[in-house]
């Protein structure tokens, strides 16, 4: 669960950076 959460956070950050 922790690993999945960390991966989701990183993916969200990357998506935001790519979008922005």
HTML snippet that shows the backbone in 3Dmol.js (N, CA, C, O; Angstrom):
<script src="https://3Dmol.org/build/3Dmol-min.js"></script>
<div id="view" style="width:600px;height:400px;position:relative"></div>
<script>
const pdb = `
ATOM      1  N   UNK A   1       0.849  -1.200   0.000  1.00  0.00           N
ATOM      2  CA  UNK A   1       0.000   0.000   0.000  1.00  0.00           C
ATOM      3  C   UNK A   1       0.884   1.249   0.000  1.00  0.00           C
ATOM      4  O   UNK A   1       0.654   2.197  -0.751  1.00  0.00           O
ATOM      5  N   UNK A   2       1.893   1.221   0.857  1.00  0.00           N
ATOM      6  CA  UNK A   2       2.771   2.406   0.936  1.00  0.00           C
ATOM      7  C   UNK A   2       3.473   2.630  -0.406  1.00  0.00           C
ATOM      8  O   UNK A   2       3.545   3.749  -0.915  1.00  0.00           O
ATOM      9  N   UNK A   3       3.987   1.528  -0.959  1.00  0.00           N
ATOM     10  CA  UNK A   3       4.706   1.670  -2.234  1.00  0.00           C
ATOM     11  C   UNK A   3       3.764   2.211  -3.307  1.00  0.00           C
ATOM     12  O   UNK A   3       4.120   3.097  -4.083  1.00  0.00           O
ATOM     13  N   UNK A   4       2.555   1.655  -3.331  1.00  0.00           N
ATOM     14  CA  UNK A   4       1.596   2.095  -4.350  1.00  0.00           C
ATOM     15  C   UNK A   4       1.282   3.584  -4.150  1.00  0.00           C
ATOM     16  O   UNK A   4       1.184   4.341  -5.116  1.00  0.00           O
ATOM     17  N   UNK A   5       1.126   3.989  -2.899  1.00  0.00           N
ATOM     18  CA  UNK A   5       0.819   5.389  -2.626  1.00  0.00           C
ATOM     19  C   UNK A   5       1.951   6.280  -3.118  1.00  0.00           C
ATOM     20  O   UNK A   5       1.713   7.307  -3.753  1.00  0.00           O
ATOM     21  N   UNK A   6       3.183   5.881  -2.822  1.00  0.00           N
ATOM     22  CA  UNK A   6       4.343   6.687  -3.241  1.00  0.00           C
ATOM     23  C   UNK A   6       4.377   6.782  -4.764  1.00  0.00           C
ATOM     24  O   UNK A   6       4.628   7.852  -5.318  1.00  0.00           O
ATOM     25  N   UNK A   7       4.127   5.670  -5.435  1.00  0.00           N
ATOM     26  CA  UNK A   7       4.160   5.692  -6.900  1.00  0.00           C
ATOM     27  C   UNK A   7       3.069   6.619  -7.437  1.00  0.00           C
ATOM     28  O   UNK A   7       3.308   7.382  -8.373  1.00  0.00           O
ATOM     29  N   UNK A   8       1.879   6.555  -6.850  1.00  0.00           N
ATOM     30  CA  UNK A   8       0.784   7.413  -7.308  1.00  0.00           C
ATOM     31  C   UNK A   8       1.155   8.878  -7.129  1.00  0.00           C
ATOM     32  O   UNK A   8       0.874   9.701  -8.001  1.00  0.00           O
ATOM     33  N   UNK A   9       1.780   9.209  -6.011  1.00  0.00           N
ATOM     34  CA  UNK A   9       2.170  10.604  -5.757  1.00  0.00           C
ATOM     35  C   UNK A   9       3.149  11.063  -6.828  1.00  0.00           C
ATOM     36  O   UNK A   9       3.006  12.155  -7.378  1.00  0.00           O
ATOM     37  N   UNK A  10       4.142  10.232  -7.126  1.00  0.00           N
ATOM     38  CA  UNK A  10       5.143  10.604  -8.137  1.00  0.00           C
ATOM     39  C   UNK A  10       4.469  10.765  -9.497  1.00  0.00           C
ATOM     40  O   UNK A  10       4.759  11.711 -10.230  1.00  0.00           O
ATOM     41  N   UNK A  11       3.575   9.847  -9.829  1.00  0.00           N
ATOM     42  CA  UNK A  11       2.885   9.921 -11.125  1.00  0.00           C
ATOM     43  C   UNK A  11       2.065  11.204 -11.200  1.00  0.00           C
ATOM     44  O   UNK A  11       2.053  11.876 -12.232  1.00  0.00           O
ATOM     45  N   UNK A  12       1.380  11.547 -10.108  1.00  0.00           N
ATOM     46  CA  UNK A  12       0.573  12.768 -10.115  1.00  0.00           C
ATOM     47  C   UNK A  12       1.473  13.983 -10.306  1.00  0.00           C
ATOM     48  O   UNK A  12       1.141  14.899 -11.058  1.00  0.00           O
ATOM     49  N   UNK A  13       2.614  13.985  -9.622  1.00  0.00           N
ATOM     50  CA  UNK A  13       3.548  15.128  -9.751  1.00  0.00           C
ATOM     51  C   UNK A  13       4.022  15.245 -11.195  1.00  0.00           C
ATOM     52  O   UNK A  13       4.041  16.338 -11.761  1.00  0.00           O
ATOM     53  N   UNK A  14       4.402  14.119 -11.786  1.00  0.00           N
ATOM     54  CA  UNK A  14       4.894  14.139 -13.177  1.00  0.00           C
ATOM     55  C   UNK A  14       3.779  14.634 -14.098  1.00  0.00           C
ATOM     56  O   UNK A  14       4.023  15.458 -14.980  1.00  0.00           O
ATOM     57  N   UNK A  15       2.562  14.137 -13.899  1.00  0.00           N
ATOM     58  CA  UNK A  15       1.434  14.567 -14.743  1.00  0.00           C
ATOM     59  C   UNK A  15       1.220  16.067 -14.627  1.00  0.00           C
ATOM     60  O   UNK A  15       0.994  16.744 -15.629  1.00  0.00           O
ATOM     61  N   UNK A  16       1.289  16.586 -13.410  1.00  0.00           N
ATOM     62  CA  UNK A  16       1.081  18.023 -13.210  1.00  0.00           C
ATOM     63  C   UNK A  16       2.179  18.813 -13.921  1.00  0.00           C
ATOM     64  O   UNK A  16       1.913  19.827 -14.565  1.00  0.00           O
ATOM     65  N   UNK A  17       3.422  18.328 -13.792  1.00  0.00           N
ATOM     66  CA  UNK A  17       4.552  19.029 -14.434  1.00  0.00           C
ATOM     67  C   UNK A  17       4.375  19.007 -15.949  1.00  0.00           C
ATOM     68  O   UNK A  17       4.584  20.018 -16.619  1.00  0.00           O
ATOM     69  N   UNK A  18       3.991  17.857 -16.482  1.00  0.00           N
ATOM     70  CA  UNK A  18       3.827  17.736 -17.944  1.00  0.00           C
ATOM     71  C   UNK A  18       2.679  18.645 -18.399  1.00  0.00           C
ATOM     72  O   UNK A  18       2.790  19.340 -19.409  1.00  0.00           O
ATOM     73  N   UNK A  19       1.578  18.631 -17.641  1.00  0.00           N
ATOM     74  CA  UNK A  19       0.427  19.457 -18.029  1.00  0.00           C
ATOM     75  C   UNK A  19       0.782  20.937 -17.924  1.00  0.00           C
ATOM     76  O   UNK A  19       0.471  21.727 -18.815  1.00  0.00           O
ATOM     77  N   UNK A  20       1.440  21.300 -16.815  1.00  0.00           N
ATOM     78  CA  UNK A  20       1.742  22.713 -16.577  1.00  0.00           C
ATOM     79  C   UNK A  20       2.917  23.123 -17.462  1.00  0.00           C
ATOM     80  O   UNK A  20       3.343  24.277 -17.426  1.00  0.00           O
TER      81      UNK A  20
END
`;
const viewer = $3Dmol.createViewer("view");
viewer.addModel(pdb, "pdb");
viewer.setStyle({}, {cartoon: {color: "spectrum"}});
viewer.zoomTo();
viewer.render();
</script>
